[in-house]
Amino acid sequence: MTMPQTTAPSSSPLTPELLERLHRAGLRVTPATRAVLGLFAADPCAARCHFEVLAQLQARGLLINRVTLYRLLDRLAACGVLLRHADAHERRWRFTWAGNGAAALAQPRFECDACHCLLPLPAAALEAQQLAQSWSERMTALGHQPQRLDFTLHGTCADCLQPHVRP
């Protein structure tokens, strides 16, 4: 693995809470982990597939084995740092930044099926969290261990609906 020649950003996504979550999940904070977390934290609304993450890391000068990256993304999703959701049109997984707190896991969002940008739906956040809590309590009472609930409204964003004017 080759390290990038650029300087690190001034604000790191590695908060004490995030470091604790990674530690509990048995993940080491390697240069690859730092680079992936920085990539997602820098643009938390972006929904990236494995290949897009790999290309963006390589463009920054970080050479990482693609299988290592697949495993890292899956582990970051398993511990709740990233959200993983299926892209039905392309038959692949997409990942987005979940943030540092549990509230982000129940944050309703709108996903554009054309460009895959994710937009939060803040007006519905409280209702979604109440619904998630209610369902979580019901599942716990049945002996299950719920971890997260994803609320995503799919469609086409305004930018993709507008015809692009070419000079």
N, C-alpha and C positions, 0 to 999 in steps of 0.2 A: 504494500500500500504506500502511495506517495502522498505526502502532505502538501496542501496548497501553499502557494507563495504569498497569499494575501494575509492581511492582518485580521485578527478576530474582531467581530462586532463588539461594540461597547456594552450592549445589553444582552446578557446571556439568558437563554430559556431555562438554565439549570438552577431553578430555585431550590431551597432546602426541601420543600414538599415533593418536588419532582425527583430530586436525588434520592429521597427516602423511598419513593415508589419504585424507582429503578432498583435500588438495593434490595427491597423486599421481593422483587421479581427475580433476583439473582443476575441482573444485568450489570455488566461493567461499563464504565463511562470511557469508552475507547475513542480515538479520533473519529472513527466512522460513526459512532453513536452521537458524538457532539455535532458532527457535520449534518447528519440526518435531522436531529432535533432542531438545529439552527435553520435548516432549510424550511421545515414545516412551521416553526414559530415565526419566521420572517413573513410568511404569507399564510395566515391561519385559515383563510377561506378557500385556498386552493385544494382541489381533490386530485391527487397524483396517483398514477399506477406505478408499478415497479420500474418499468422501462423509463418513464419520465424522471423518476427520482435518480436512477442510475445516470441518465444523460446529464441532469443538472449537476450532480456531484462531479462527474467527469469534466464538465465545463469549468468547474471551480478548481480543477487540478487534483481532485481526490480519486485515486484509482482504487476501486473496491470490487471484489469478486461478486458477480451477480447473485450467486447462491447465498453468499454471506449477507448480502443486502436483503434478499427475500426473507431469510430467517430473522434478521434484525427488525424488519418492518412487522412481521408477524408477532414477534415478542413484544414490541412496543405497543401493538394493538392489544395483545393479551393482557398487558398490565394497565391498560386504560390511558396511555399517553397519546396514542393515535386512535382514531376511529377507523374501522375498516368496513367498507360497504361494497356490495356487488354492483358492477356496472353491467346491467343486463344487455346493453347494446353491443359492448365489446367483449363480453364474457371474460372479465378480469376483475381483480380487486382494485379498489381505489382507497387511498388513505388520506385522512385529514387530521389536523391538529385538534386534539381534544382539550388542550389547555391543562392547567395545573389543578383545577378543582373538579369535584364530582358534579357540580352544577352544569358543566359543559356537556356532560354525557347525556343529559336529558334536554338539551337545548334544541328546540325545533329549528329546522332550517329548510331553505329552498335550494334545490340543486338543479342547475341548468343541464339538461341532457345533451346540449350541443358543446359547451365549453367546459362543463363540469365545475364551474365556480359554485361555491357554497355561500349562501347568504343567510345570516341569522334571522329568525322571526321573533324578535324580542317581545312583542305584544302577547305572544302565546306561551312565553317561557314559564310563568307561574302556573298556568293551567296544566302544562305538560309535566312540570315537576310534581304537581299534586296527583295527576293521573299515574305517573311513574311510581310514586310512593304507594299509592293505593294498590296497584297491581303487584308491586314488590311485596307488600305485606300479605296479600292473598297467596302468592306463590310460596312465600316463606312458611305460611301456615300449613301449606300442603307438603312441606318438607323439602322444597327446592331452595336453591341458593341463587337468586337473581343477581346480576352484576351491572347490567346497563340496559337502557331502552333507547333506541334511535328513532327520532321523528324526522322524516324527510318528505317534503312535498316536491315532486318532480315536475319539470316543465321546461320552458325556454325563457332565458333572461331577456331583458329589454335590449341589451347590447347585441345579442344574437338575432333578435327579431328585426332590428333596423338594417336596411340594406347599406352595405359599405360603399362609400363613394370613392372611386378611384380617380386620381388626377389624369 
